[in-house]
Amino acid sequence: MKLDSKLIADRIVIRNYEIDDKEFCTGMWFDKENGKYLSDPTEEYVDEVFQNAVDTMQDSKYGYYLVIEKIADGERIGSCCAFPNDDGSIIDVGYCINKKFWRNGYASEVVDKLIKWASDQTFKAITAEVAKENVASCGLMKKLGFNVKEETSFKKYNMDITYDSYVFEYII
């Protein structure tokens, strides 16, 4: 799925992922610190199936894969994604900010822009699953008006690491 146009906020632009973004994105996702709370594996656990998914995600029919850039200079600072449910009433979002840019408010700006975008579509709610240990992201969800819908868990792909998690929900 592709955005019809870039999403522009105060300091960032969110645009469609392109194959040229793969090295930047996998550098974050597979990093032990940067990707700690993602479902993506660390580099040594990437198998052929996962690699194929990464190699073709720019053509995904199941969701939006997006890259976040600074408006000022076009530097990539992170990625985000959004996956509609089957009936199109709910969209599940995720984000990853490169650790060089942590604690600068970029995640707030990204999620806020995704809320505004989803509100302009036909979605009735936004969900986001966050590891309970990820205190910063749990706090961000609450700050932006998300409430805990349920408690669950997720496993990092191909690894023996499971995180207890919250599924946060924002009603549009």
Buried (B, 14 or more C-beta within 10 A) or exposed (E): BEEEEEBEBEBBBBBBBEEEBBEBBBEBBBBEEBBBBBBBBBEEBBEEEBEEEBEEBBEBEEBBBBBBBBEEEEEBBBBBBBBBEEEEEBBBBBBBBBBEBBEEBBBEBBBBBBBEBBEEEEBBBBBBBBBBEBEEBBEBBEEBBBEBBEEEEBEBBBEEBEBEBBBBBBEB
